[in-house]
Amino acid sequence: MDVRAYLAERTPLVNAALEAALPPASEAPQSLHAAMRHLLFPGGKRLRPAFAMAAAEALGRRPEVALPAAVAVELIHTYSLIHDDLPCMDDDTERRGRPTVHVQFGESAAVLAGDALQTLAFEMLAGSTADVAPERAALAIRDLARAAGSRGLVGGQVDDLAFALGEDAKAKIESIHARKSAALIAAAIVTGARLAGADDARLEQLQRFGIDVGVAFQIADDLLDEDEDDACSFPRVAGSEVARNRAEQLLKAALDELRDLGEAAEPLRSLARFAVRRRE
């Protein structure tokens, strides 16, 4: 499957839904709404939304069923990037070839823009389409909240900031990756599948798939950014060859989780391979 063609086909759906969800930059307070949009348009590869829609397709549903999940996860992802870039966090000045939000709009505006994107994410899930049962939308909100909270994204960021080399460094790094990158990728897949009608057994299977893919994805990301000064990096601790082998091991485990799914799950499998084996 041509993953880039798949992403090119799905991205306009996501962008249109994001555009509909976001207040225009001309609406007061203008500085806040401009800051909220700064990293979203243009965005990245929209990989997490694609995972959400591919999960729905794997269950034989239209990708549009998962759009509320796709949009919600992208909003959470963008909020996390804005906050990660803050001076009190990673203190980055550039993101996606542009000034980071706090550089462009100021630190307080960046904090508040992230807050607003986070709350908007749950609003989008709560307003799921008419062909999604309300109880499924409620459970999807719970799934995403768990992934984004102290046992997931936020807790992982705390441990990332406090990380220091020592015993069990590789295990600690994988734990951080599992709660940051992997938790959000898994949430995209699970919430997309939940909106599509997946049962509990299938959701547990897809959760395992998402965590394995997500950890492998972050290891691959660290391999692409080996020149950056980041202590919490699997390649930095274990070396590039060990890191690459570990990413492939996790990818295999993830793909094995989907062995009972048929051709409809091929986009999900292909996205996983692309996420781990990409070169940019």
The 8 nearest C-alpha neighbors of each residue, nearest first, counted from 0:
[[1, 2, 269, 266, 265, 5, 4, 3],
 [2, 0, 4, 3, 5, 269, 6, 266],
 [3, 1, 5, 4, 0, 6, 270, 269],
 [2, 4, 6, 5, 1, 7, 8, 0],
 [3, 5, 7, 2, 1, 6, 8, 0],
 [4, 6, 2, 8, 3, 7, 9, 1],
 [7, 5, 3, 9, 8, 4, 10, 2],
 [6, 8, 4, 5, 10, 9, 3, 11],
 [7, 9, 5, 6, 10, 4, 11, 12],
 [10, 8, 6, 12, 7, 11, 5, 13],
 [9, 11, 13, 12, 7, 6, 8, 14],
 [12, 10, 14, 13, 9, 15, 8, 7],
 [13, 11, 15, 10, 9, 14, 16, 8],
 [12, 14, 10, 16, 11, 15, 17, 70],
 [13, 15, 11, 17, 16, 12, 18, 10],
 [14, 16, 18, 12, 13, 17, 11, 19],
 [17, 15, 19, 13, 18, 14, 20, 12],
 [18, 16, 20, 14, 19, 15, 13, 21],
 [19, 17, 15, 16, 21, 20, 14, 22],
 [18, 20, 16, 17, 21, 15, 22, 14],
 [19, 21, 17, 18, 16, 22, 123, 119],
 [22, 20, 18, 19, 17, 23, 36, 32],
 [21, 23, 32, 24, 26, 20, 19, 18],
 [24, 22, 25, 26, 21, 32, 33, 18],
 [23, 25, 33, 32, 29, 26, 22, 30],
 [24, 26, 23, 29, 27, 32, 33, 28],
 [25, 27, 29, 24, 23, 28, 22, 32],
 [28, 26, 29, 25, 32, 30, 24, 31],
 [27, 29, 31, 30, 26, 32, 25, 24],
 [28, 30, 27, 32, 26, 24, 31, 25],
 [29, 31, 33, 32, 28, 34, 104, 24],
 [32, 30, 34, 33, 29, 28, 112, 108],
 [31, 33, 24, 35, 29, 34, 30, 22],
 [32, 34, 24, 30, 36, 31, 35, 29],
 [33, 35, 31, 37, 32, 36, 112, 30],
 [36, 34, 112, 32, 33, 37, 31, 116],
 [35, 37, 39, 33, 34, 38, 40, 32],
 [36, 38, 34, 35, 39, 40, 33, 100],
 [39, 37, 40, 36, 42, 41, 77, 35],
 [38, 40, 42, 36, 41, 37, 77, 35],
 [41, 39, 42, 38, 36, 37, 14, 43],
 [40, 42, 39, 38, 43, 37, 36, 14],
 [43, 41, 39, 40, 38, 44, 45, 95],
 [42, 44, 45, 41, 95, 46, 39, 38],
 [43, 45, 46, 42, 6, 10, 47, 49],
 [46, 44, 43, 48, 47, 49, 10, 42],
 [45, 47, 49, 44, 48, 50, 6, 43],
 [48, 46, 50, 49, 45, 184, 187, 51],
 [49, 47, 69, 51, 50, 45, 46, 73],
 [48, 50, 46, 52, 47, 51, 53, 45],
 [49, 51, 53, 47, 48, 52, 188, 54],
 [52, 50, 191, 188, 187, 48, 54, 49],
 [51, 53, 62, 55, 49, 65, 54, 50],
 [52, 54, 56, 50, 267, 55, 51, 266],
 [55, 53, 57, 192, 51, 52, 56, 188],
 [56, 54, 192, 52, 195, 60, 58, 53],
 [55, 57, 53, 59, 60, 58, 54, 62],
 [58, 56, 264, 263, 54, 55, 59, 53],
 [59, 57, 56, 55, 60, 54, 195, 263],
 [58, 60, 56, 57, 263, 55, 61, 195],
 [61, 59, 56, 55, 58, 195, 62, 64],
 [60, 62, 63, 64, 56, 55, 59, 65],
 [63, 61, 52, 64, 65, 56, 55, 60],
 [62, 64, 66, 65, 61, 52, 12, 67],
 [65, 63, 62, 66, 61, 195, 194, 55],
 [64, 66, 191, 52, 63, 68, 67, 62],
 [65, 67, 69, 63, 68, 64, 70, 52],
 [68, 66, 124, 70, 69, 65, 127, 123],
 [69, 67, 71, 66, 65, 70, 191, 190],
 [68, 70, 48, 66, 51, 67, 72, 71],
 [71, 69, 73, 67, 68, 72, 66, 17],
 [70, 72, 120, 68, 74, 73, 69, 123],
 [71, 73, 75, 74, 69, 70, 187, 76],
 [72, 74, 76, 70, 75, 71, 77, 69],
 [73, 75, 77, 71, 72, 76, 116, 120],
 [76, 74, 72, 78, 117, 73, 77, 79],
 [75, 77, 73, 79, 74, 78, 72, 80],
 [78, 76, 80, 74, 79, 75, 73, 81],
 [77, 79, 113, 75, 81, 80, 76, 116],
 [78, 80, 76, 82, 77, 81, 83, 75],
 [81, 79, 83, 77, 82, 78, 84, 76],
 [82, 80, 78, 84, 79, 83, 113, 77],
 [81, 83, 79, 85, 84, 80, 78, 110],
 [84, 82, 80, 88, 81, 85, 89, 79],
 [83, 85, 91, 90, 89, 82, 81, 80],
 [86, 84, 90, 88, 82, 87, 83, 89],
 [87, 85, 90, 88, 89, 84, 91, 106],
 [86, 88, 85, 90, 89, 84, 83, 82],
 [87, 89, 85, 86, 83, 90, 84, 160],
 [90, 88, 84, 91, 83, 85, 86, 87],
 [91, 89, 86, 85, 84, 88, 87, 92],
 [92, 90, 84, 89, 93, 85, 99, 86],
 [91, 93, 99, 98, 102, 90, 94, 84],
 [94, 92, 98, 99, 97, 91, 96, 95],
 [93, 95, 97, 96, 99, 98, 92, 91],
 [96, 94, 97, 93, 43, 38, 42, 98],
 [95, 97, 94, 93, 98, 99, 92, 38],
 [96, 98, 94, 93, 95, 99, 92, 38],
 [99, 97, 93, 92, 102, 103, 94, 100],
 [98, 100, 93, 92, 102, 94, 101, 103],
 [99, 101, 103, 102, 109, 104, 81, 34],
 [100, 102, 105, 106, 109, 104, 103, 99],
 [103, 101, 99, 100, 105, 104, 98, 92],
 [104, 102, 100, 101, 98, 105, 99, 34],
 [105, 103, 101, 100, 102, 108, 34, 109],
 [106, 104, 101, 108, 102, 107, 103, 109],
 [105, 107, 101, 109, 108, 110, 104, 85],
 [106, 108, 110, 109, 105, 111, 101, 104],
 [109, 107, 111, 105, 106, 110, 112, 104],
 [108, 110, 101, 112, 106, 107, 111, 100],
 [111, 109, 107, 113, 108, 112, 114, 106],
 [110, 112, 114, 108, 113, 109, 115, 107],
 [113, 111, 35, 109, 115, 114, 110, 108],
 [112, 114, 78, 116, 110, 111, 115, 81],
 [113, 115, 111, 117, 112, 116, 110, 118],
 [114, 116, 112, 118, 117, 113, 119, 111],
 [117, 115, 119, 113, 114, 118, 74, 78],
 [116, 118, 114, 120, 75, 115, 119, 78],
 [117, 119, 115, 120, 121, 116, 114, 122],
 [118, 120, 122, 116, 117, 121, 115, 123],
 [121, 119, 71, 123, 117, 118, 122, 74],
 [120, 122, 124, 123, 119, 118, 125, 140],
 [121, 123, 119, 125, 120, 124, 126, 118],
 [122, 124, 126, 120, 121, 125, 67, 71],
 [125, 123, 121, 67, 126, 127, 122, 68],
 [126, 124, 122, 123, 127, 136, 121, 137],
 [125, 127, 123, 124, 122, 128, 67, 136],
 [128, 126, 124, 125, 67, 136, 131, 129],
 [129, 127, 130, 131, 126, 64, 67, 132],
 [128, 130, 131, 127, 132, 133, 126, 64],
 [129, 131, 128, 132, 64, 127, 194, 195],
 [132, 130, 129, 128, 194, 133, 127, 135],
 [131, 133, 135, 134, 130, 136, 129, 194],
 [134, 132, 136, 135, 137, 131, 127, 125],
 [133, 135, 137, 136, 132, 138, 131, 139],
 [136, 134, 138, 137, 132, 133, 194, 139],
 [135, 137, 139, 133, 134, 138, 125, 124],
 [138, 136, 134, 140, 135, 139, 133, 141],
 [137, 139, 141, 135, 140, 136, 142, 134],
 [138, 140, 142, 136, 190, 141, 137, 135],
 [141, 139, 137, 143, 138, 142, 144, 124],
 [140, 142, 138, 144, 139, 143, 145, 137],
 [143, 141, 139, 145, 140, 144, 138, 146],
 [142, 144, 146, 140, 145, 141, 186, 147],
 [145, 143, 141, 147, 146, 142, 148, 140],
 [146, 144, 148, 142, 143, 147, 141, 151],
 [145, 147, 151, 143, 182, 144, 148, 183],
 [146, 148, 152, 144, 151, 145, 143, 153],
 [149, 147, 151, 145, 153, 150, 146, 152],
 [148, 150, 154, 153, 151, 152, 147, 155],
 [151, 149, 154, 148, 145, 152, 178, 153],
 [150, 152, 178, 146, 148, 147, 149, 154],
 [151, 153, 179, 147, 155, 178, 154, 148],
 [154, 152, 149, 156, 148, 155, 151, 147],
 [155, 153, 149, 157, 150, 156, 151, 152],
 [154, 156, 175, 178, 152, 158, 179, 153],
 [155, 157, 159, 153, 154, 158, 160, 152],
 [158, 156, 154, 160, 155, 159, 153, 161],
 [159, 157, 161, 155, 156, 160, 162, 154],
 [158, 160, 156, 162, 161, 157, 155, 175],
 [159, 161, 157, 158, 162, 156, 88, 89],
 [160, 162, 158, 159, 157, 163, 156, 231],
 [163, 161, 159, 160, 158, 231, 164, 230],
 [164, 162, 165, 161, 230, 231, 168, 159],
 [165, 163, 168, 162, 166, 230, 236, 231],
 [166, 164, 168, 163, 167, 162, 169, 171],
 [165, 167, 168, 164, 169, 171, 170, 163],
 [166, 168, 170, 169, 171, 165, 164, 172],
 [169, 167, 171, 166, 170, 165, 164, 172],
 [170, 168, 172, 171, 167, 173, 233, 236],
 [171, 169, 173, 167, 172, 168, 174, 175],
 [172, 170, 174, 168, 169, 173, 167, 175],
 [171, 173, 175, 169, 174, 170, 231, 168],
 [172, 174, 176, 170, 175, 171, 177, 169],
 [173, 175, 171, 177, 172, 176, 170, 178],
 [174, 176, 155, 172, 178, 173, 177, 179],
 [175, 177, 173, 179, 214, 178, 174, 180],
 [178, 176, 181, 174, 175, 214, 179, 182],
 [179, 177, 151, 182, 155, 152, 175, 176],
 [178, 180, 152, 176, 155, 182, 181, 177],
 [181, 179, 176, 183, 213, 182, 184, 177],
 [213, 180, 182, 177, 210, 184, 214, 183],
 [183, 181, 178, 185, 146, 179, 184, 180],
 [182, 184, 186, 185, 181, 180, 146, 187],
 [185, 183, 181, 187, 186, 182, 213, 47],
 [184, 186, 209, 188, 182, 183, 187, 206],
 [187, 185, 183, 189, 184, 188, 143, 190],
 [188, 186, 51, 184, 185, 190, 189, 72],
 [187, 189, 51, 185, 191, 186, 50, 54],
 [190, 188, 192, 186, 191, 187, 202, 193],
 [191, 189, 193, 139, 192, 187, 188, 186],
 [190, 192, 51, 65, 188, 194, 189, 68],
 [193, 191, 195, 189, 55, 54, 190, 194],
 [194, 192, 190, 197, 196, 195, 191, 189],
 [193, 195, 191, 192, 196, 131, 135, 65],
 [194, 196, 192, 55, 193, 197, 64, 60],
 [195, 197, 193, 194, 192, 198, 135, 58],
 [198, 196, 193, 192, 201, 195, 202, 199],
 [199, 197, 201, 200, 202, 196, 193, 192],
 [198, 200, 202, 201, 203, 197, 204, 193],
 [201, 199, 203, 202, 198, 204, 197, 205],
 [200, 202, 204, 198, 203, 199, 197, 205],
 [201, 203, 199, 205, 204, 200, 189, 206],
 [204, 202, 206, 200, 201, 205, 199, 207],
 [203, 205, 201, 207, 202, 206, 208, 200],
 [206, 204, 208, 202, 207, 203, 209, 201],
 [207, 205, 203, 209, 208, 204, 185, 202],
 [208, 206, 210, 204, 205, 209, 211, 203],
 [207, 209, 253, 205, 206, 211, 210, 256],
 [210, 208, 185, 206, 212, 207, 211, 213],
 [209, 211, 181, 213, 207, 212, 185, 208],
 [210, 212, 249, 208, 214, 213, 253, 209],
 [213, 211, 209, 215, 210, 214, 250, 216],
 [181, 214, 212, 216, 210, 215, 211, 180],
 [213, 215, 217, 181, 216, 176, 211, 177],
 [214, 216, 246, 218, 212, 213, 217, 249],
 [217, 215, 275, 213, 219, 214, 218, 274],
 [216, 218, 220, 214, 219, 215, 221, 213],
 [217, 219, 221, 215, 220, 216, 233, 246],
 [220, 218, 222, 216, 217, 221, 275, 215],
 [221, 219, 217, 223, 222, 218, 216, 224],
 [220, 222, 224, 218, 223, 219, 225, 232],
 [221, 223, 219, 225, 220, 224, 234, 218],
 [222, 224, 220, 221, 225, 219, 279, 278],
 [225, 223, 221, 222, 226, 227, 220, 219],
 [226, 224, 222, 227, 223, 221, 234, 235],
 [225, 227, 224, 228, 223, 229, 222, 221],
 [228, 226, 225, 224, 229, 221, 230, 223],
 [227, 229, 230, 226, 225, 224, 232, 231],
 [230, 228, 231, 227, 232, 235, 225, 226],
 [229, 231, 232, 228, 235, 163, 164, 162],
 [232, 230, 229, 172, 162, 159, 233, 163],
 [231, 233, 235, 230, 234, 221, 229, 236],
 [232, 234, 236, 235, 237, 242, 218, 169],
 [235, 233, 238, 239, 237, 242, 236, 232],
 [234, 236, 232, 233, 238, 237, 230, 225],
 [235, 237, 233, 234, 238, 232, 169, 168],
 [238, 236, 234, 233, 235, 241, 242, 239],
 [239, 237, 234, 241, 235, 240, 236, 242],
 [238, 240, 234, 242, 241, 243, 222, 237],
 [239, 241, 243, 242, 238, 244, 234, 237],
 [242, 240, 244, 243, 239, 238, 237, 245],
 [241, 243, 239, 245, 234, 240, 244, 233],
 [242, 244, 240, 246, 245, 241, 239, 247],
 [245, 243, 241, 247, 242, 246, 248, 240],
 [244, 246, 248, 242, 247, 243, 241, 249],
 [245, 247, 215, 243, 249, 248, 244, 250],
 [248, 246, 250, 244, 245, 249, 251, 243],
 [249, 247, 245, 251, 246, 250, 244, 252],
 [250, 248, 252, 246, 211, 247, 251, 215],
 [249, 251, 247, 253, 252, 248, 212, 246],
 [252, 250, 254, 248, 253, 249, 255, 247],
 [253, 251, 249, 255, 250, 254, 248, 256],
 [252, 254, 208, 250, 256, 251, 255, 211],
 [255, 253, 251, 256, 257, 252, 250, 268],
 [254, 256, 252, 258, 257, 253, 251, 208],
 [255, 257, 254, 253, 258, 208, 204, 252],
 [258, 256, 255, 260, 254, 259, 253, 208],
 [257, 259, 255, 260, 256, 254, 261, 264],
 [260, 258, 257, 261, 256, 255, 264, 262],
 [261, 259, 257, 258, 264, 262, 263, 57],
 [260, 262, 263, 264, 259, 265, 258, 57],
 [261, 263, 264, 265, 260, 57, 266, 268],
 [262, 264, 57, 261, 265, 56, 59, 58],
 [265, 263, 57, 267, 262, 266, 261, 260],
 [264, 266, 268, 267, 262, 263, 269, 261],
 [267, 265, 269, 268, 264, 53, 270, 0],
 [268, 266, 270, 53, 264, 265, 269, 271],
 [267, 269, 265, 271, 266, 270, 272, 264],
 [270, 268, 266, 272, 271, 267, 265, 273],
 [269, 271, 273, 267, 272, 268, 274, 266],
 [272, 270, 274, 268, 269, 273, 212, 267],
 [273, 271, 269, 275, 270, 274, 276, 268],
 [272, 274, 270, 276, 277, 271, 275, 269],
 [275, 273, 271, 272, 216, 277, 276, 270],
 [274, 276, 216, 272, 273, 219, 277, 215],
 [277, 275, 273, 272, 274, 278, 219, 216],
 [278, 276, 273, 279, 274, 275, 219, 272],
 [277, 279, 276, 223, 219, 275, 220, 273],
 [278, 277, 223, 220, 276, 224, 219, 274]]
